[in-house]
Amino acid sequence: QVQLVESGGGLVQAGGSLRLSCAASGDTICISAMNWYRQAPGNERELVAHITSGGSTSYADSVKGRFTISRDNAKNTLYLQMSSLKPEDTAVYYCNAVGWSGPRHFEVWGQGTLVTVSS
């Protein structure tokens, strides 16, 4: 099994920066891709950034050029560097991992970390 624990959320002014971390533990060798999602009040959860085990990345249009996803495989940690933050980036951010444990596909979520951007 894989467990995920996020950290790094908080309150920041518009235009500021913040870095989120997601520490993975357990059968991390089974992880094939990791993602950051976010959910603002009253909205559905949306995919923010994606990274494969090979390091390929993709981003939502709303954060492209401002956010950077990365992973340190040696530390089993996923990061989301957020810059030029806007009030509309305010949300709970969730780390997500997908992979295969033998023939079984799995998807795991962290508990979420709140990011609040003040105007």
PyMOL commands that place a pseudoatom at each C-alpha (Angstrom):
pseudoatom trace, name=CA, resn=GLN, resi=1, chain=A, elem=C, hetatm=0, pos=[0.000, 0.000, 0.000]
pseudoatom trace, name=CA, resn=VAL, resi=2, chain=A, elem=C, hetatm=0, pos=[0.978, 3.615, -0.533]
pseudoatom trace, name=CA, resn=GLN, resi=3, chain=A, elem=C, hetatm=0, pos=[0.355, 6.476, 1.872]
pseudoatom trace, name=CA, resn=LEU, resi=4, chain=A, elem=C, hetatm=0, pos=[0.569, 10.179, 1.030]
pseudoatom trace, name=CA, resn=VAL, resi=5, chain=A, elem=C, hetatm=0, pos=[1.000, 13.126, 3.395]
pseudoatom trace, name=CA, resn=GLU, resi=6, chain=A, elem=C, hetatm=0, pos=[0.885, 16.702, 2.117]
pseudoatom trace, name=CA, resn=SER, resi=7, chain=A, elem=C, hetatm=0, pos=[2.419, 19.747, 3.758]
pseudoatom trace, name=CA, resn=GLY, resi=8, chain=A, elem=C, hetatm=0, pos=[3.263, 23.342, 2.926]
pseudoatom trace, name=CA, resn=GLY, resi=9, chain=A, elem=C, hetatm=0, pos=[-0.142, 24.967, 2.647]
pseudoatom trace, name=CA, resn=GLY, resi=10, chain=A, elem=C, hetatm=0, pos=[-0.919, 28.285, 4.254]
pseudoatom trace, name=CA, resn=LEU, resi=11, chain=A, elem=C, hetatm=0, pos=[-1.900, 31.911, 3.752]
pseudoatom trace, name=CA, resn=VAL, resi=12, chain=A, elem=C, hetatm=0, pos=[-0.081, 33.985, 1.148]
pseudoatom trace, name=CA, resn=GLN, resi=13, chain=A, elem=C, hetatm=0, pos=[-0.695, 37.318, -0.529]
pseudoatom trace, name=CA, resn=ALA, resi=14, chain=A, elem=C, hetatm=0, pos=[-1.550, 37.568, -4.193]
pseudoatom trace, name=CA, resn=GLY, resi=15, chain=A, elem=C, hetatm=0, pos=[1.616, 37.518, -6.262]
pseudoatom trace, name=CA, resn=GLY, resi=16, chain=A, elem=C, hetatm=0, pos=[3.437, 35.432, -3.698]
pseudoatom trace, name=CA, resn=SER, resi=17, chain=A, elem=C, hetatm=0, pos=[4.843, 31.927, -3.822]
pseudoatom trace, name=CA, resn=LEU, resi=18, chain=A, elem=C, hetatm=0, pos=[4.339, 28.701, -1.940]
pseudoatom trace, name=CA, resn=ARG, resi=19, chain=A, elem=C, hetatm=0, pos=[5.730, 25.193, -2.227]
pseudoatom trace, name=CA, resn=LEU, resi=20, chain=A, elem=C, hetatm=0, pos=[3.662, 22.135, -1.418]
pseudoatom trace, name=CA, resn=SER, resi=21, chain=A, elem=C, hetatm=0, pos=[5.213, 18.786, -0.568]
pseudoatom trace, name=CA, resn=CYS, resi=22, chain=A, elem=C, hetatm=0, pos=[3.771, 15.299, -0.632]
pseudoatom trace, name=CA, resn=ALA, resi=23, chain=A, elem=C, hetatm=0, pos=[5.686, 12.542, 1.128]
pseudoatom trace, name=CA, resn=ALA, resi=24, chain=A, elem=C, hetatm=0, pos=[4.952, 9.048, -0.130]
pseudoatom trace, name=CA, resn=SER, resi=25, chain=A, elem=C, hetatm=0, pos=[5.563, 5.901, 1.896]
pseudoatom trace, name=CA, resn=GLY, resi=26, chain=A, elem=C, hetatm=0, pos=[4.887, 2.207, 1.547]
pseudoatom trace, name=CA, resn=ASP, resi=27, chain=A, elem=C, hetatm=0, pos=[5.102, 0.460, -1.840]
pseudoatom trace, name=CA, resn=THR, resi=28, chain=A, elem=C, hetatm=0, pos=[6.253, 3.573, -3.661]
pseudoatom trace, name=CA, resn=ILE, resi=29, chain=A, elem=C, hetatm=0, pos=[7.977, 1.487, -6.334]
pseudoatom trace, name=CA, resn=CYS, resi=30, chain=A, elem=C, hetatm=0, pos=[4.477, 0.654, -7.624]
pseudoatom trace, name=CA, resn=ILE, resi=31, chain=A, elem=C, hetatm=0, pos=[3.650, 4.303, -8.355]
pseudoatom trace, name=CA, resn=SER, resi=32, chain=A, elem=C, hetatm=0, pos=[3.523, 5.123, -12.073]
pseudoatom trace, name=CA, resn=ALA, resi=33, chain=A, elem=C, hetatm=0, pos=[2.310, 8.718, -11.968]
pseudoatom trace, name=CA, resn=MET, resi=34, chain=A, elem=C, hetatm=0, pos=[1.529, 11.422, -9.438]
pseudoatom trace, name=CA, resn=ASN, resi=35, chain=A, elem=C, hetatm=0, pos=[-0.783, 14.393, -9.558]
pseudoatom trace, name=CA, resn=TRP, resi=36, chain=A, elem=C, hetatm=0, pos=[-1.826, 17.517, -7.734]
pseudoatom trace, name=CA, resn=TYR, resi=37, chain=A, elem=C, hetatm=0, pos=[-5.541, 18.265, -7.633]
pseudoatom trace, name=CA, resn=ARG, resi=38, chain=A, elem=C, hetatm=0, pos=[-7.370, 21.127, -5.991]
pseudoatom trace, name=CA, resn=GLN, resi=39, chain=A, elem=C, hetatm=0, pos=[-10.889, 21.793, -4.835]
pseudoatom trace, name=CA, resn=ALA, resi=40, chain=A, elem=C, hetatm=0, pos=[-12.250, 25.229, -4.096]
pseudoatom trace, name=CA, resn=PRO, resi=41, chain=A, elem=C, hetatm=0, pos=[-15.457, 25.681, -2.064]
pseudoatom trace, name=CA, resn=GLY, resi=42, chain=A, elem=C, hetatm=0, pos=[-18.489, 24.893, -4.202]
pseudoatom trace, name=CA, resn=ASN, resi=43, chain=A, elem=C, hetatm=0, pos=[-16.358, 23.569, -7.049]
pseudoatom trace, name=CA, resn=GLU, resi=44, chain=A, elem=C, hetatm=0, pos=[-15.466, 20.117, -8.263]
pseudoatom trace, name=CA, resn=ARG, resi=45, chain=A, elem=C, hetatm=0, pos=[-11.997, 18.741, -7.716]
pseudoatom trace, name=CA, resn=GLU, resi=46, chain=A, elem=C, hetatm=0, pos=[-9.790, 19.599, -10.678]
pseudoatom trace, name=CA, resn=LEU, resi=47, chain=A, elem=C, hetatm=0, pos=[-6.466, 18.303, -11.920]
pseudoatom trace, name=CA, resn=VAL, resi=48, chain=A, elem=C, hetatm=0, pos=[-3.742, 20.924, -11.571]
pseudoatom trace, name=CA, resn=ALA, resi=49, chain=A, elem=C, hetatm=0, pos=[-0.539, 19.128, -12.560]
pseudoatom trace, name=CA, resn=HIS, resi=50, chain=A, elem=C, hetatm=0, pos=[0.635, 15.658, -13.552]
pseudoatom trace, name=CA, resn=ILE, resi=51, chain=A, elem=C, hetatm=0, pos=[4.023, 13.947, -13.606]
pseudoatom trace, name=CA, resn=THR, resi=52, chain=A, elem=C, hetatm=0, pos=[4.920, 10.472, -14.815]
pseudoatom trace, name=CA, resn=SER, resi=53, chain=A, elem=C, hetatm=0, pos=[7.565, 8.176, -13.388]
pseudoatom trace, name=CA, resn=GLY, resi=54, chain=A, elem=C, hetatm=0, pos=[9.740, 9.223, -16.312]
pseudoatom trace, name=CA, resn=GLY, resi=55, chain=A, elem=C, hetatm=0, pos=[9.399, 12.904, -15.445]
pseudoatom trace, name=CA, resn=SER, resi=56, chain=A, elem=C, hetatm=0, pos=[6.992, 14.041, -18.150]
pseudoatom trace, name=CA, resn=THR, resi=57, chain=A, elem=C, hetatm=0, pos=[4.724, 16.817, -16.924]
pseudoatom trace, name=CA, resn=SER, resi=58, chain=A, elem=C, hetatm=0, pos=[1.472, 18.496, -17.883]
pseudoatom trace, name=CA, resn=TYR, resi=59, chain=A, elem=C, hetatm=0, pos=[-0.556, 21.330, -16.387]
pseudoatom trace, name=CA, resn=ALA, resi=60, chain=A, elem=C, hetatm=0, pos=[-4.018, 22.819, -16.326]
pseudoatom trace, name=CA, resn=ASP, resi=61, chain=A, elem=C, hetatm=0, pos=[-4.214, 25.916, -18.514]
pseudoatom trace, name=CA, resn=SER, resi=62, chain=A, elem=C, hetatm=0, pos=[-5.081, 28.006, -15.471]
pseudoatom trace, name=CA, resn=VAL, resi=63, chain=A, elem=C, hetatm=0, pos=[-1.693, 27.349, -13.816]
pseudoatom trace, name=CA, resn=LYS, resi=64, chain=A, elem=C, hetatm=0, pos=[0.591, 26.878, -16.812]
pseudoatom trace, name=CA, resn=GLY, resi=65, chain=A, elem=C, hetatm=0, pos=[3.662, 29.068, -16.509]
pseudoatom trace, name=CA, resn=ARG, resi=66, chain=A, elem=C, hetatm=0, pos=[3.041, 29.714, -12.803]
pseudoatom trace, name=CA, resn=PHE, resi=67, chain=A, elem=C, hetatm=0, pos=[3.154, 26.255, -11.198]
pseudoatom trace, name=CA, resn=THR, resi=68, chain=A, elem=C, hetatm=0, pos=[5.855, 23.598, -11.474]
pseudoatom trace, name=CA, resn=ILE, resi=69, chain=A, elem=C, hetatm=0, pos=[5.434, 19.965, -10.478]
pseudoatom trace, name=CA, resn=SER, resi=70, chain=A, elem=C, hetatm=0, pos=[8.480, 17.882, -9.652]
pseudoatom trace, name=CA, resn=ARG, resi=71, chain=A, elem=C, hetatm=0, pos=[9.373, 14.699, -7.831]
pseudoatom trace, name=CA, resn=ASP, resi=72, chain=A, elem=C, hetatm=0, pos=[12.428, 13.569, -5.903]
pseudoatom trace, name=CA, resn=ASN, resi=73, chain=A, elem=C, hetatm=0, pos=[12.420, 9.809, -6.304]
pseudoatom trace, name=CA, resn=ALA, resi=74, chain=A, elem=C, hetatm=0, pos=[15.238, 9.357, -3.798]
pseudoatom trace, name=CA, resn=LYS, resi=75, chain=A, elem=C, hetatm=0, pos=[13.141, 11.081, -1.128]
pseudoatom trace, name=CA, resn=ASN, resi=76, chain=A, elem=C, hetatm=0, pos=[9.811, 9.710, -2.377]
pseudoatom trace, name=CA, resn=THR, resi=77, chain=A, elem=C, hetatm=0, pos=[8.494, 13.239, -2.356]
pseudoatom trace, name=CA, resn=LEU, resi=78, chain=A, elem=C, hetatm=0, pos=[6.328, 15.171, -4.806]
pseudoatom trace, name=CA, resn=TYR, resi=79, chain=A, elem=C, hetatm=0, pos=[6.414, 18.952, -4.973]
pseudoatom trace, name=CA, resn=LEU, resi=80, chain=A, elem=C, hetatm=0, pos=[4.287, 21.735, -6.374]
pseudoatom trace, name=CA, resn=GLN, resi=81, chain=A, elem=C, hetatm=0, pos=[6.037, 25.083, -6.650]
pseudoatom trace, name=CA, resn=MET, resi=82, chain=A, elem=C, hetatm=0, pos=[3.410, 27.784, -6.998]
pseudoatom trace, name=CA, resn=SER, resi=83, chain=A, elem=C, hetatm=0, pos=[4.321, 31.319, -8.060]
pseudoatom trace, name=CA, resn=SER, resi=84, chain=A, elem=C, hetatm=0, pos=[2.398, 34.457, -9.003]
pseudoatom trace, name=CA, resn=LEU, resi=85, chain=A, elem=C, hetatm=0, pos=[-0.465, 33.173, -6.893]
pseudoatom trace, name=CA, resn=LYS, resi=86, chain=A, elem=C, hetatm=0, pos=[-3.942, 34.571, -7.447]
pseudoatom trace, name=CA, resn=PRO, resi=87, chain=A, elem=C, hetatm=0, pos=[-6.979, 34.620, -5.149]
pseudoatom trace, name=CA, resn=GLU, resi=88, chain=A, elem=C, hetatm=0, pos=[-8.630, 32.115, -7.475]
pseudoatom trace, name=CA, resn=ASP, resi=89, chain=A, elem=C, hetatm=0, pos=[-5.884, 29.624, -6.591]
pseudoatom trace, name=CA, resn=THR, resi=90, chain=A, elem=C, hetatm=0, pos=[-7.409, 29.378, -3.120]
pseudoatom trace, name=CA, resn=ALA, resi=91, chain=A, elem=C, hetatm=0, pos=[-8.381, 25.744, -2.558]
pseudoatom trace, name=CA, resn=VAL, resi=92, chain=A, elem=C, hetatm=0, pos=[-7.573, 22.557, -0.738]
pseudoatom trace, name=CA, resn=TYR, resi=93, chain=A, elem=C, hetatm=0, pos=[-4.744, 20.892, -2.655]
pseudoatom trace, name=CA, resn=TYR, resi=94, chain=A, elem=C, hetatm=0, pos=[-4.566, 17.113, -2.800]
pseudoatom trace, name=CA, resn=CYS, resi=95, chain=A, elem=C, hetatm=0, pos=[-1.700, 14.844, -3.731]
pseudoatom trace, name=CA, resn=ASN, resi=96, chain=A, elem=C, hetatm=0, pos=[-2.655, 11.773, -5.765]
pseudoatom trace, name=CA, resn=ALA, resi=97, chain=A, elem=C, hetatm=0, pos=[-0.742, 8.677, -6.843]
pseudoatom trace, name=CA, resn=VAL, resi=98, chain=A, elem=C, hetatm=0, pos=[-1.705, 5.947, -9.290]
pseudoatom trace, name=CA, resn=GLY, resi=99, chain=A, elem=C, hetatm=0, pos=[0.019, 2.699, -10.121]
pseudoatom trace, name=CA, resn=TRP, resi=100, chain=A, elem=C, hetatm=0, pos=[-0.112, -1.060, -10.214]
pseudoatom trace, name=CA, resn=SER, resi=101, chain=A, elem=C, hetatm=0, pos=[0.304, -3.549, -7.411]
pseudoatom trace, name=CA, resn=GLY, resi=102, chain=A, elem=C, hetatm=0, pos=[0.679, -6.758, -9.378]
pseudoatom trace, name=CA, resn=PRO, resi=103, chain=A, elem=C, hetatm=0, pos=[-2.440, -6.981, -11.562]
pseudoatom trace, name=CA, resn=ARG, resi=104, chain=A, elem=C, hetatm=0, pos=[-4.375, -4.505, -9.446]
pseudoatom trace, name=CA, resn=HIS, resi=105, chain=A, elem=C, hetatm=0, pos=[-4.587, -0.821, -10.320]
pseudoatom trace, name=CA, resn=PHE, resi=106, chain=A, elem=C, hetatm=0, pos=[-4.657, 1.542, -7.364]
pseudoatom trace, name=CA, resn=GLU, resi=107, chain=A, elem=C, hetatm=0, pos=[-5.274, 5.203, -6.717]
pseudoatom trace, name=CA, resn=VAL, resi=108, chain=A, elem=C, hetatm=0, pos=[-4.342, 6.890, -3.445]
pseudoatom trace, name=CA, resn=TRP, resi=109, chain=A, elem=C, hetatm=0, pos=[-5.119, 10.355, -2.077]
pseudoatom trace, name=CA, resn=GLY, resi=110, chain=A, elem=C, hetatm=0, pos=[-3.522, 12.472, 0.587]
pseudoatom trace, name=CA, resn=GLN, resi=111, chain=A, elem=C, hetatm=0, pos=[-5.531, 14.307, 3.224]
pseudoatom trace, name=CA, resn=GLY, resi=112, chain=A, elem=C, hetatm=0, pos=[-5.218, 17.689, 1.533]
pseudoatom trace, name=CA, resn=THR, resi=113, chain=A, elem=C, hetatm=0, pos=[-3.581, 20.969, 2.486]
pseudoatom trace, name=CA, resn=LEU, resi=114, chain=A, elem=C, hetatm=0, pos=[-5.308, 24.347, 2.407]
pseudoatom trace, name=CA, resn=VAL, resi=115, chain=A, elem=C, hetatm=0, pos=[-3.876, 27.187, 0.339]
pseudoatom trace, name=CA, resn=THR, resi=116, chain=A, elem=C, hetatm=0, pos=[-5.423, 30.605, 0.847]
pseudoatom trace, name=CA, resn=VAL, resi=117, chain=A, elem=C, hetatm=0, pos=[-4.407, 33.523, -1.383]
pseudoatom trace, name=CA, resn=SER, resi=118, chain=A, elem=C, hetatm=0, pos=[-5.458, 36.943, -0.152]
pseudoatom trace, name=CA, resn=SER, resi=119, chain=A, elem=C, hetatm=0, pos=[-6.011, 39.878, -2.497]
for i in range(1, 119): cmd.bond("trace and resi %d" % i, "trace and resi %d" % (i + 1))
show_as sticks, trace
zoom trace
